[in-house]
Structure formats: structure tokens, C-alpha cells
Amino acid sequence: MLAQLSASACLLLTPCLMAAGVDTCRELSSAEGVRLAHYVGQKYHVPQHAALRMESREEIGTTCYRKLVFKGDGALGPYQLTLYASPDLRFLSSDMLDSLVDPEREERAQAEKLMGQLLEGEYAAVGPSTAPVTVVVFSDFQCPYCKKLRALLAAEPLLASDGRVRLVFRHMPMARHEWAQKAAEAAACAQLQNGDAFWRLHDALFENQQGITGDNVGQKVDDLAAHVEALNIRDFRECLRRQTSLGMVLRDQQLGTRAGVKGTPTLFINGEPMAGLPDPAELNRRLVKALDEATARLAAEK
């Protein structure tokens, strides 16, 4: 029995198969990709109309383990699932741990990679692009906790001090909020004009959150925008009429979904997530920690 268990375990390990002289990397054909996508769809109860498919595959180092990314198209947004396959393509796992890699270094590398993705494309920001710490916030103008976060960030000393911390805003209107999408498109239209116009309308939307409804959002947004001096109201209205900013909002939502955002507000501090409304002291502690780590890395690189 013990010999059988050892042999079974060895089938999962590339070195064992190499020692036995077996071809360790089973071909991942198109047919195998279809089979695996079908299995994953059944296992995770993905609706058939989502048309789940294997989007990409990547070998893990020099082993025959593979990182597989499955994607599908759902009514409420895209499905995406990442799994790891054993060399014989029989076993799938949601995680792959490499005991030879330092966990802190691995987490730092993952955070840096995520940070690069979070800063792709256009966005509104406060602070220099050279700041050692960047805070990316995914927010919803109808979310009451996002309004509280806006006040918390405005009161955070490190965000208003010497330019060591940069703030980046990403649109994440939630489907359950009736006027959040229209507000996001309006703010994005201001963003297309200039940063000052965006942040002034951003503040006005949160300050007047309680007076906005699904029925009056169009008029309320127009009234608020008309009082933003940095905004060309004629171009702003044309932008909304043509839905010029819709693509920007959708790209932010897709980016948030890929980054694992489940709700608003969600912060990423140098790529490390911080979901929900943080305590002011905890936010400051995390920012100080990120600054200390960034300073230490810069010193080590010199």
C-alpha cells in the first residue's frame, strides 16, 4: 500500500518522471483545452452561455506544471479563473506554492506586477508619478463608505505632505447602485478635460450624494458640473451625450475585476489590497510601512 502511495505521489512530480525516463510534459492540445474548460465549467457551475474557454497557458519554470487561465462572458461581467495543472493534466489546483521561493520576495514581486497593471491606461491622480508609494482606490460615487473614505484620505497627512504618496482614482460603479454608473461617466468626462475638473466634480458628487437619485441624477450632475470653473460645460455635456467616457469606466471596472475587487471602496497600497473602509490609524500605519519598505529597497539598489 505504501509503495502504491509513493508511486502515485511520484506521478505528480516532474523529477520522479524524469528519473524514470518518461516524457514528463504531456502535450496540451486544443482538445485537452476544451476538455479542461468543460470540466472547470461544470465544477464551478459556470453557465453554459458564458462559453468558458482556456484563454492562456504558461509553464511554471522548468517543470511541467502549467498555469491555466479560463475566461468566459457573463451577463454581469467576465468570468476569469486561474488554476494550476499537474504534468499529466489530471489534477487542477487553485494555488501553486514553491517552497524554494522566499514568500516575502514572492509577495513583493506579485504586488509590483499588480501595481503595473493598476497603472495602465488613463486615470486621475494627485501627486507625482515618482512618488515611492502609490495608493489606487476603486470607488463608487453612490457608495456611502466611499464618501467616508474620501474624507479619510483628505485628512491623511501623508497624502497632503511632501509628495511621497500618490493617489490614483479608478471608477468602480456597482451594479446595485442605480445612479453610480451615470455619475462615473460624468466624472470621467471631466477627467478627459483636466485633472482639476475631475477632482472638483469628484468632491461635489460625494458632498451631494444624499440628494442624488436615479430620477434626478442627470440634472443634479449637470448642476454640479456647471459650478466647476475648470470645466468646459459645453464639451462636458457633449461628452455625456455621446457617452465618450463610457469606455474609460468599463475599462476601470474590468481592471478592478481582474485585480480581485469585490466591493467598494477597495484600496491598493503599492499593489497590496486593503478592502473596505479602513481605520484612520491602520491606513496611516500601512502607508508608513509602505514608505519604509520603498525607502529600504531604494537604498539597497544604490
Steps between C-alpha positions, in 0.01 A plus 500: 500500500781741593678421173180576309463836677861591428461411135178704474663800665799465271277527194430861604866591525704589194836381649355151561384472142833629370684239705279229353580618149138593425397788276392735779321773307174365366387698199224747577309472174194700396285200583651480850435873544135450409474203738651695789280805433193276499604340829572836664166637382317207658707505818446871564143510365579751227191550276535342158420829325821643649692286249787430741827446317869464573637847435869441570751243627841547653755247619627546855876539477668189361233266637207362308248657733291756314315816593167500315272802468135434414269778385135535409243770427230547763199729506641692797858504380779266394582176679867434565657214689865403539592139579820295502521164323721203589739369230256227397214758477293293742512713814402868525570729794407860576847569639860399439753550778873482433684422825831609344379858452515752784133586584569868569690542174227317311227717651699814421546390139128425467410838650736679260351313204147587612599862552621519142161374381311744722685792343430407138307741280354834605395596851467799731776542757631735767870501575815446295547187288839458670345459846635186675148405614191493281148448634245381243139532612207328328196708588128548435338846531178354644678288762474660849823332612680646200383844612647433845822378341526821300491697829749261659746537211462878504595501869798262463819707559720287274272565203521876543863538602815478293400301193619162624155346456298514178123442480346342189124478446330213315128483418315201643124573490318203646204351311271521806535880513245665273684822415866411560569413135373836371699685766814307405455585132455866592813504715690327221386770255649758736811285523536515122527879524747542788588368842378806690155472342480132594593544865263794546210306353612193696473699824166655401345162421596360839396816686155490336462121507186496715311733267561297184255235385452283196233741377690826544860391440517658154389844617697484825822410320447781251437752780812393688713503186381850410667629819838341426707788365768276350238322288383595152131427553419493129761231429397318817137476390603383154720233657206369701265512202739294290600274794862574413620402847313169523800302380718649775254393769463149358878457479535600865229252598669221306833592656346485846345161428835361384666642812250321724286798603176366647353822636565866567702662626811292435851640535829370367810638671796425273304205370392359837119493540307660783127435462225696671515821699826497699552641844696831475778367722526178299512691172781719631687195631477329161620813320795542736588132456486535120721809516754325721511199267535720191780700664682181598476361146633823349791498744580137417503577126764772537 
